[in-house]
Amino acid sequence: MAVLTVRIPENLHLRLKRLVEKTKRTKSSFIIEMIEENLEDYEDGYIALERLNEKNARYLTTEEIEEELEI
């Protein structure tokens, strides 16, 4: 497994520390879970931005999408 070092604000560290104490889980387990839950959203967002910035992008109306999806 890779090792990653990050600096976080003290208030976030204290909140994470309290959560760790309450749940008896590790900091790493929470951080991994949070990254897994949010990384795909960030990836999707950047894909969408890249597509919006394409010069030859084709935009569809709601009606065209419904027709294409047969709904």
N, CA, C and O atoms as a GROMACS GRO file, in nm:
protein
  284
    1MET      N    1   0.085  -0.118   0.000
    1MET     CA    2   0.000   0.000   0.000
    1MET      C    3   0.089   0.124   0.000
    1MET      O    4   0.193   0.127   0.066
    2ALA      N    5   0.047   0.226  -0.075
    2ALA     CA    6   0.124   0.350  -0.083
    2ALA      C    7   0.105   0.432   0.044
    2ALA      O    8   0.004   0.421   0.112
    3VAL      N    9   0.204   0.515   0.072
    3VAL     CA   10   0.199   0.604   0.188
    3VAL      C   11   0.183   0.746   0.136
    3VAL      O   12   0.252   0.787   0.043
    4LEU      N   13   0.092   0.821   0.197
    4LEU     CA   14   0.065   0.959   0.158
    4LEU      C   15   0.068   1.046   0.283
    4LEU      O   16   0.004   1.013   0.383
    5THR      N   17   0.141   1.154   0.277
    5THR     CA   18   0.147   1.247   0.389
    5THR      C   19   0.074   1.374   0.349
    5THR      O   20   0.101   1.430   0.243
    6VAL      N   21  -0.018   1.418   0.433
    6VAL     CA   22  -0.093   1.541   0.405
    6VAL      C   23  -0.094   1.630   0.529
    6VAL      O   24  -0.084   1.582   0.642
    7ARG      N   25  -0.107   1.758   0.505
    7ARG     CA   26  -0.123   1.854   0.615
    7ARG      C   27  -0.268   1.899   0.614
    7ARG      O   28  -0.321   1.938   0.510
    8ILE      N   29  -0.332   1.892   0.729
    8ILE     CA   30  -0.471   1.935   0.739
    8ILE      C   31  -0.483   2.037   0.851
    8ILE      O   32  -0.402   2.039   0.944
    9PRO      N   33  -0.584   2.123   0.843
    9PRO     CA   34  -0.605   2.221   0.949
    9PRO      C   35  -0.628   2.151   1.084
    9PRO      O   36  -0.681   2.040   1.091
   10GLU      N   37  -0.586   2.218   1.188
   10GLU     CA   38  -0.595   2.160   1.323
   10GLU      C   39  -0.739   2.122   1.360
   10GLU      O   40  -0.761   2.018   1.423
   11ASN      N   41  -0.836   2.204   1.321
   11ASN     CA   42  -0.975   2.173   1.356
   11ASN      C   43  -1.021   2.042   1.292
   11ASN      O   44  -1.096   1.966   1.354
   12LEU      N   45  -0.977   2.013   1.167
   12LEU     CA   46  -1.013   1.887   1.104
   12LEU      C   47  -0.944   1.770   1.173
   12LEU      O   48  -1.003   1.663   1.191
   13HIS      N   49  -0.821   1.792   1.211
   13HIS     CA   50  -0.747   1.686   1.281
   13HIS      C   51  -0.815   1.652   1.413
   13HIS      O   52  -0.828   1.534   1.446
   14LEU      N   53  -0.859   1.752   1.488
   14LEU     CA   54  -0.927   1.727   1.616
   14LEU      C   55  -1.059   1.653   1.595
   14LEU      O   56  -1.092   1.563   1.672
   15ARG      N   57  -1.133   1.691   1.492
   15ARG     CA   58  -1.259   1.622   1.462
   15ARG      C   59  -1.235   1.477   1.426
   15ARG      O   60  -1.306   1.388   1.473
   16LEU      N   61  -1.134   1.452   1.344
   16LEU     CA   62  -1.100   1.316   1.304
   16LEU      C   63  -1.054   1.236   1.425
   16LEU      O   64  -1.091   1.120   1.442
   17LYS      N   65  -0.973   1.297   1.509
   17LYS     CA   66  -0.923   1.230   1.629
   17LYS      C   67  -1.038   1.189   1.722
   17LYS      O   68  -1.039   1.078   1.775
   18ARG      N   69  -1.136   1.278   1.740
   18ARG     CA   70  -1.253   1.245   1.824
   18ARG      C   71  -1.332   1.130   1.764
   18ARG      O   72  -1.377   1.041   1.837
   19LEU      N   73  -1.348   1.131   1.634
   19LEU     CA   74  -1.422   1.024   1.566
   19LEU      C   75  -1.349   0.891   1.582
   19LEU      O   76  -1.412   0.788   1.607
   20VAL      N   77  -1.218   0.894   1.568
   20VAL     CA   78  -1.137   0.773   1.586
   20VAL      C   79  -1.154   0.718   1.727
   20VAL      O   80  -1.170   0.597   1.746
   21GLU      N   81  -1.150   0.805   1.825
   21GLU     CA   82  -1.165   0.762   1.964
   21GLU      C   83  -1.303   0.702   1.991
   21GLU      O   84  -1.314   0.603   2.062
   22LYS      N   85  -1.406   0.762   1.934
   22LYS     CA   86  -1.543   0.713   1.955
   22LYS      C   87  -1.567   0.579   1.887
   22LYS      O   88  -1.639   0.494   1.941
   23THR      N   89  -1.508   0.560   1.772
   23THR     CA   90  -1.540   0.442   1.691
   23THR      C   91  -1.437   0.330   1.700
   23THR      O   92  -1.463   0.218   1.656
   24LYS      N   93  -1.320   0.361   1.757
   24LYS     CA   94  -1.211   0.262   1.766
   24LYS      C   95  -1.161   0.219   1.628
   24LYS      O   96  -1.106   0.110   1.612
   25ARG      N   97  -1.180   0.305   1.528
   25ARG     CA   98  -1.126   0.281   1.394
   25ARG      C   99  -0.999   0.364   1.379
   25ARG      O  100  -0.969   0.449   1.463
   26THR      N  101  -0.926   0.340   1.273
   26THR     CA  102  -0.804   0.416   1.250
   26THR      C  103  -0.833   0.540   1.166
   26THR      O  104  -0.933   0.548   1.095
   27LYS      N  105  -0.743   0.637   1.177
   27LYS     CA  106  -0.753   0.756   1.093
   27LYS      C  107  -0.747   0.716   0.946
   27LYS      O  108  -0.823   0.766   0.863
   28SER      N  109  -0.656   0.625   0.916
   28SER     CA  110  -0.641   0.581   0.778
   28SER      C  111  -0.769   0.521   0.722
   28SER      O  112  -0.804   0.546   0.606
   29SER      N  113  -0.840   0.443   0.802
   29SER     CA  114  -0.963   0.380   0.753
   29SER      C  115  -1.067   0.486   0.716
   29SER      O  116  -1.136   0.472   0.615
   30PHE      N  117  -1.078   0.590   0.797
   30PHE     CA  118  -1.172   0.698   0.766
   30PHE      C  119  -1.129   0.775   0.641
   30PHE      O  120  -1.211   0.805   0.555
   31ILE      N  121  -1.001   0.806   0.632
   31ILE     CA  122  -0.953   0.884   0.520
   31ILE      C  123  -0.968   0.806   0.390
   31ILE      O  124  -1.009   0.863   0.288
   32ILE      N  125  -0.935   0.677   0.392
   32ILE     CA  126  -0.952   0.595   0.272
   32ILE      C  127  -1.099   0.590   0.231
   32ILE      O  128  -1.131   0.604   0.113
   33GLU      N  129  -1.187   0.572   0.328
   33GLU     CA  130  -1.331   0.567   0.299
   33GLU      C  131  -1.379   0.699   0.238
   33GLU      O  132  -1.456   0.700   0.142
   34MET      N  133  -1.334   0.810   0.294
   34MET     CA  134  -1.375   0.941   0.244
   34MET      C  135  -1.324   0.964   0.102
   34MET      O  136  -1.396   1.018   0.017
   35ILE      N  137  -1.201   0.925   0.075
   35ILE     CA  138  -1.146   0.940  -0.060
   35ILE      C  139  -1.224   0.853  -0.158
   35ILE      O  140  -1.260   0.899  -0.267
   36GLU      N  141  -1.249   0.728  -0.121
   36GLU     CA  142  -1.324   0.638  -0.210
   36GLU      C  143  -1.462   0.692  -0.241
   36GLU      O  144  -1.509   0.680  -0.355
   37GLU      N  145  -1.529   0.752  -0.142
   37GLU     CA  146  -1.664   0.802  -0.161
   37GLU      C  147  -1.669   0.928  -0.247
   37GLU      O  148  -1.772   0.957  -0.308
   38ASN      N  149  -1.561   1.004  -0.252
   38ASN     CA  150  -1.563   1.132  -0.321
   38ASN      C  151  -1.479   1.140  -0.448
   38ASN      O  152  -1.503   1.227  -0.531
   39LEU      N  153  -1.384   1.052  -0.464
   39LEU     CA  154  -1.293   1.059  -0.578
   39LEU      C  155  -1.366   1.047  -0.711
   39LEU      O  156  -1.334   1.120  -0.805
   40GLU      N  157  -1.462   0.957  -0.720
   40GLU     CA  158  -1.534   0.938  -0.845
   40GLU      C  159  -1.610   1.065  -0.885
   40GLU      O  160  -1.617   1.099  -1.003
   41ASP      N  161  -1.667   1.135  -0.787
   41ASP     CA  162  -1.738   1.260  -0.817
   41ASP      C  163  -1.642   1.363  -0.876
   41ASP      O  164  -1.677   1.431  -0.972
   42TYR      N  165  -1.523   1.376  -0.821
   42TYR     CA  166  -1.424   1.468  -0.875
   42TYR      C  167  -1.382   1.427  -1.015
   42TYR      O  168  -1.371   1.512  -1.104
   43GLU      N  169  -1.357   1.298  -1.035
   43GLU     CA  170  -1.319   1.249  -1.167
   43GLU      C  171  -1.428   1.280  -1.269
   43GLU      O  172  -1.399   1.329  -1.378
   44ASP      N  173  -1.554   1.253  -1.233
   44ASP     CA  174  -1.666   1.281  -1.323
   44ASP      C  175  -1.676   1.431  -1.354
   44ASP      O  176  -1.703   1.469  -1.468
   45GLY      N  177  -1.655   1.513  -1.253
   45GLY     CA  178  -1.661   1.658  -1.273
   45GLY      C  179  -1.557   1.707  -1.370
   45GLY      O  180  -1.585   1.791  -1.455
   46TYR      N  181  -1.436   1.655  -1.359
   46TYR     CA  182  -1.330   1.697  -1.451
   46TYR      C  183  -1.352   1.644  -1.591
   46TYR      O  184  -1.317   1.711  -1.688
   47ILE      N  185  -1.408   1.526  -1.604
   47ILE     CA  186  -1.443   1.474  -1.736
   47ILE      C  187  -1.548   1.566  -1.800
   47ILE      O  188  -1.537   1.599  -1.918
   48ALA      N  189  -1.648   1.605  -1.722
   48ALA     CA  190  -1.752   1.695  -1.773
   48ALA      C  191  -1.692   1.828  -1.818
   48ALA      O  192  -1.728   1.880  -1.924
   49LEU      N  193  -1.600   1.884  -1.738
   49LEU     CA  194  -1.537   2.010  -1.777
   49LEU      C  195  -1.456   1.995  -1.905
   49LEU      O  196  -1.459   2.083  -1.991
   50GLU      N  197  -1.384   1.885  -1.917
   50GLU     CA  198  -1.307   1.861  -2.039
   50GLU      C  199  -1.399   1.855  -2.161
   50GLU      O  200  -1.368   1.911  -2.266
   51ARG      N  201  -1.511   1.788  -2.145
   51ARG     CA  202  -1.605   1.776  -2.257
   51ARG      C  203  -1.668   1.910  -2.291
   51ARG      O  204  -1.690   1.940  -2.409
   52LEU      N  205  -1.697   1.992  -2.190
   52LEU     CA  206  -1.754   2.124  -2.216
   52LEU      C  207  -1.655   2.213  -2.290
   52LEU      O  208  -1.696   2.301  -2.366
   53ASN      N  209  -1.527   2.191  -2.268
   53ASN     CA  210  -1.424   2.274  -2.331
   53ASN      C  211  -1.381   2.224  -2.468
   53ASN      O  212  -1.300   2.288  -2.534
   54GLU      N  213  -1.435   2.111  -2.513
   54GLU     CA  214  -1.401   2.061  -2.646
   54GLU      C  215  -1.459   2.156  -2.751
   54GLU      O  216  -1.574   2.199  -2.742
   55LYS      N  217  -1.378   2.188  -2.851
   55LYS     CA  218  -1.422   2.283  -2.954
   55LYS      C  219  -1.536   2.229  -3.038
   55LYS      O  220  -1.624   2.306  -3.078
   56ASN      N  221  -1.537   2.101  -3.066
   56ASN     CA  222  -1.640   2.043  -3.151
   56ASN      C  223  -1.748   1.969  -3.072
   56ASN      O  224  -1.812   1.878  -3.123
   57ALA      N  225  -1.767   2.009  -2.947
   57ALA     CA  226  -1.866   1.943  -2.862
   57ALA      C  227  -2.006   1.963  -2.920
   57ALA      O  228  -2.038   2.069  -2.972
   58ARG      N  229  -2.086   1.859  -2.909
   58ARG     CA  230  -2.225   1.864  -2.956
   58ARG      C  231  -2.316   1.862  -2.835
   58ARG      O  232  -2.306   1.772  -2.751
   59TYR      N  233  -2.404   1.959  -2.824
   59TYR     CA  234  -2.495   1.969  -2.711
   59TYR      C  235  -2.634   1.928  -2.757
   59TYR      O  236  -2.681   1.969  -2.863
   60LEU      N  237  -2.700   1.848  -2.675
   60LEU     CA  238  -2.833   1.799  -2.709
   60LEU      C  239  -2.938   1.866  -2.621
   60LEU      O  240  -2.913   1.901  -2.506
   61THR      N  241  -3.057   1.883  -2.678
   61THR     CA  242  -3.169   1.933  -2.600
   61THR      C  243  -3.227   1.816  -2.521
   61THR      O  244  -3.194   1.700  -2.546
   62THR      N  245  -3.312   1.847  -2.426
   62THR     CA  246  -3.377   1.742  -2.348
   62THR      C  247  -3.456   1.649  -2.439
   62THR      O  248  -3.456   1.527  -2.421
   63GLU      N  249  -3.522   1.707  -2.537
   63GLU     CA  250  -3.601   1.627  -2.631
   63GLU      C  251  -3.511   1.532  -2.711
   63GLU      O  252  -3.547   1.416  -2.732
   64GLU      N  253  -3.397   1.579  -2.754
   64GLU     CA  254  -3.304   1.495  -2.830
   64GLU      C  255  -3.250   1.380  -2.744
   64GLU      O  256  -3.235   1.268  -2.792
   65ILE      N  257  -3.223   1.408  -2.619
   65ILE     CA  258  -3.174   1.303  -2.528
   65ILE      C  259  -3.283   1.199  -2.506
   65ILE      O  260  -3.256   1.079  -2.513
   66GLU      N  261  -3.405   1.245  -2.481
   66GLU     CA  262  -3.517   1.152  -2.462
   66GLU      C  263  -3.538   1.065  -2.585
   66GLU      O  264  -3.563   0.945  -2.574
   67GLU      N  265  -3.528   1.125  -2.701
   67GLU     CA  266  -3.544   1.050  -2.825
   67GLU      C  267  -3.431   0.948  -2.841
   67GLU      O  268  -3.454   0.833  -2.878
   68GLU      N  269  -3.310   0.992  -2.812
   68GLU     CA  270  -3.193   0.903  -2.823
   68GLU      C  271  -3.205   0.784  -2.726
   68GLU      O  272  -3.168   0.672  -2.760
   69LEU      N  273  -3.257   0.811  -2.607
   69LEU     CA  274  -3.270   0.705  -2.505
   69LEU      C  275  -3.404   0.632  -2.514
   69LEU      O  276  -3.430   0.537  -2.439
   70GLU      N  277  -3.488   0.676  -2.606
   70GLU     CA  278  -3.621   0.617  -2.625
   70GLU      C  279  -3.703   0.617  -2.496
   70GLU      O  280  -3.760   0.516  -2.456
   71ILE      N  281  -3.708   0.735  -2.433
   71ILE     CA  282  -3.790   0.750  -2.311
   71ILE      C  283  -3.897   0.855  -2.330
   71ILE      O  284  -3.974   0.880  -2.238
   0.00000   0.00000   0.00000
